[in-house]
Amino acid sequence: MLLYSIRRLLASVLVLLASSFLVFVLVAQTVDPLSIYRTRQPPPPPQFFEQKREELGLNDPIFVRYWHWLTGVLHGDFGNNINGNPVRPDLFERLGVTARMVIAAMLLAIVLAVIVGVVTAVRKNKPVDYVATIISYILIALPVFWFAVLLKTFVAIKINEWVGQTILYTQGEESPGISLYGTTGEIFKDRLQHLVLPTIALAGITYAAWSRFQRASMLDVMSSEYMRFARAKGLPWRKVLVKHGLRNALIPTTTVVALGLGTIFGGAIITETVFNWNGMGRYLTQNGLGQNDLNVVLGWLIVSAFFIVLFNLIADLLYAVLDPRIRLS
């Protein structure tokens, strides 16, 4: 297990380095940090642009620029934005906001996907299977922004009217100023109330696809020889289902969940826009792409790539836990 973990860790580091170089090259070729000056009237003279290119190192070869940027990132320096302020504080502050939504959505989606996938596989072609299938297909077909709007327009308003007070918030990640005057308990409760609808919106779309993979994997495992043999030995059906069936059926789902992190990040950008969250999504669209800020875009992409590679590494390690034969491969 130790040697397997080391191999996977080294492979993940190489993948992260390769992806960081690819991301840097693509962003460096498409994002112009001097575009903000080109729209000024009257435009600055050519000497100004040449001086700025020299200051920002844009005249250096791409490998030199990448090396300077990478060494800075490894030391925790993501460079400065177009206003001259460090990118790192804003980036990590926004990351903390988005992490609340992404982690909550992933946990909810995983739990729902496993439960619904197993139940529909065991109850194949029964009413519960048909109902769950219809709901899953509807959620898969719905765009995440439309599902979020439906939750805001109908669910939040109806529930708030029914209880006679606002318990589900539709704007922002927390009430303005509560972090200044609220107690720890009040801040936690307020953030939790703001978190409910975005989490449901993001998890609902995600779990629907994952539950179909879990159902298919569970059906494949249930028809295997070792399941019938374990049942023939007199083991209780529930024990056979959980110990022998679910453990093996989780392996394909683990792959789907690890690869789905990128989809969740993409959905988080849209969800944050609908619910007006000041997280990573807005930081990328407004501060990064909206202002052609090279370091902001690079910082966002490298952080996203890091977590995607990290979750794939966790998935590889979980394979070895779920199926010890993988350690020897």
N, C-alpha and C positions, 0 to 999 in steps of 0.2 A: 504493500500500500504506500509506503514511503517513497520508493523509487517511482511508482506510478504518479504520485502527487508531484514529485520534482520534475518529471518529464512534462507533465501538463502545465506546470507553472512556467517552465522555460519556454514552452511553445506559446503560451499566452503572452509572455513578454515580447517575443519576436513578432507575434501578430500585432500587438499594440504599437511597436516601433514602426512596423511596415505601414499600418493604417495611419499613424501620425504623419509619416512622410507623405503619403498619398493625399491626406487631407490638407496638409500644408501647401503642397504644390497646386492642388485644385483651387484652394481659396486664394493663394497668392496670384494666380493667373486670372481670377475672375473679380476679385474685390479691389477696387482702387481707393486707397486711403486719401488720395488727394482730390477726389471728386467734389468734396465740400468746397474747395477753393475754386474749382472750375466754373461754378454757377454764379460766382460773385460778379457784380457789375460796378465798375469795369473790372475785367479779369486781371489778376496779378501778372506781372511780366514773366517771361520764360526763365529769367534768372532765379525768380522766387521758387518756381517748381523744381528747378535743378538743385537748389539749396535744400529744399524739403526732402527730395529724393535721397540726397546725401545724408541728411540727418536721420532719416528713417531706415537707411541701409538698403533702399530699393535698387541701388545700382550694383549691389554685390551679387555674385553668382547664387543660384537658388540653393545649392548645397551649403554655402556659407550662411545664408539667411536661416536655413532650417536648423543648422547646428547652433547658432546663437539663440534661436527661439527655443529649441529643445533643452539646452543647458539652463536657460532661464526657467522653464517649466519645471525641470527636475529640482530646482532650488526654490520652487514656489512662486516664481515671478512670471506672471502671464503678460507682462508688458503694460503699456498705458493705452487708454482709449484716445479718441480724437480730441478730447478736452484736456488731455495731459494727466488724467487721474488713473491710479492703478486699477487694473481690471479685476484683480483677485478678490478684494473685499466685496464688490458688487456681485461678482460671479458666485461666490460661496454663499452670500446672503440669499440670492435668488435660488440657488441649489437647495438650500434648506427648506424654502417654501414649497418648491416642486416635489421634494423628496417626501413630504407629508402625503401628498396626493398619490404619488406613484407607488409608494410602499403600501399604503392602505388599499389602493386599487388592486395591486398584485396579490396581496394576501386574500382579499375578498374574492377575486377572480379564481385563484387556485382552489380555495375551499369549495366554492360553488361548482367549479368545473369537475372536481373529483367526485363530489357527492352526486351531482346530477348525472355525470358520466357512468358511475357505478350503478345507480338506481335504474337508469334507463336501459343499461345492458342487462341487468338481472330481470327487469320487467319488459323485456323486448316484446314489441307488438302489442303491448297493453296500453290502456288509456293514458297512464302517466308518461309512457314513452312518446306517444303521439303529441301530447300537450307540450312536453319539454322540447320536442323537436320543432314544433311550430314556433314556440317562443324563441328558440335559438336562431332559427332562420330569419325571423323578423328582426332580431337584434343585429344579426350579421348584415342584413340588408340596409339597416338604418345608418346614415352617416352620423358620426359621433356628435357633430355640432347640432344636428337636428334632434337627436335623442336628448342632448343637454337642454336645448330650448324647450322641449316637451316637459322635461322635469321641472324646469323653472316656471313654465306657464301654468301647468296643471297641478302637478304633485305638490310643489312648495306652497302655492297660493291656497289650494284646497285644505291642506293640512294646517296651515297657519290660521285660516279662517275657522276651521273646526275646533282647534284648541283655544282660540281667542287671543293668541299672542304669537310673536315671531319666534319660531324654534328652528326653522330652516332658512338660512340666508342664501341669497342668490347673487350677491356681489361681494367681491373681495375675499381675502384669506383670513381677515380678522376685522373687528370693528375698529374704526379710526380712533387712535389714541389709547386703546385699552391697555396696551403694553406699558403705558406710562403711569396709569392710575389703578389698574386692576391687580388683584391678588393672583397668586399662581393658579389657584383653583378656578377663578373667574376667567383668566386668560385661556386655560386649557378647555373649559366648557365652551367659550366663545369660538375658539379655533375648531373645536369638534363640530359645532353647529354649522360653521362655514364649510367644513370638510365633507359633510354627508352627501350633498347633491353631486359635487364634482367626482367623488369617489364612485358613486353609483353609476354615473354617466360613463366613466372610463372603464370601470370593472364590468359593467353590463355588456358592452360591446366586446370586450376581451374574453370574458368567460364563455360566451356563446360559442366561439370557435374552439376554444380549448376543451369544452365539454364534449364536442363531437369527436375530437381525437381520443379523449379518455374513453368514450363509449366504444369506439371502434377497437381500441386496444384491449379493452376489457372483454369484448366479445371474442376476440382472437384468442385471448388467454383461456377463457372459459371452455373453449372447444379443444384445448390441447390434451394430450395423453396424460401428462402428469397430474392434471386436475381430476380427471376421471379415476386415475389410479389412487390418488389421495382419498377421494370419496369412497372408492371400493374398499379401502382399508378400514372404513368405519369412522373416519374423522367427521365431526360435525360440519355441516355445510357452511356455517358462518365462519368457522375457523379456516376452512379450506379457501373460502372466498377472500378473506383478509390476508392470511399468512402466505398463501401460495399464489393467489390470483392477483390481488391488488398490488403487491410488491413488484411483480413483473410487469403489470400493466402500467405502472407509473414511469417506466423507463422512456417510452416514446413521448409521454406527456412532459417529462422533464426537459426533453429536447425542445419541444414546442414552446414551453414557458421561457426557456433561456433565450431562444431566438425571438420570442415575442416582446422582449424588453425594448427593442428598437421601435416596435409598433406602439408600445405604451408611451414612449417618449414623444413620438410623433402625435399621438392622440392627446397627450398632455398639453402640447402647444395650442391645439384648437380648443381644448376644454378650458384652459386658462384664459383664452380670449373671450369665450362665452361668459364665463363667470367673473371676468375682470380680476384675475389673480395677478399679482406682481411677482411672477416667478420666472423660471428659465425660458419659457415660451415667449413671453413679452420681451425679455432681455435680448433674445435672438432676433425677433422680428422688428422691434423698435430701435433698440440700441445698436444691434449688429448690422443686420441687412438693411434696415431703414436708413442708417447713416453711413453705410459702406465702411464700417469700423472693422479693420482687419483683425486686430487682436481680440476683440469681443467675439467675432465669429469663430476664430481659431480656438479660443478658450472654451466656448460652448461645445464645439465639436469634439475636442480632445477629452473633455470631461464625460461627454456622452459615450465616446468610444471606450473610455476606461471602464465604465460601468457595464457596457455590453460585453466586453471581453471578460470582466470579472464574473458576471453571471454565467457566461459560458464555461468558465473555469469551475465554478461551483457545480454546474450541471455535470461536468466530466467527473468530478469527485463523487457526486451523488450516484453516478452510474456504478462506480466501484462499490459503493455501500449497498445499493439495491441488488447488484449482480456481481459477486466476487470474481467470476470468470473474466470480467473485463480488466481486472488488475493485471492479468497475465498476458493480455493481448499486446 
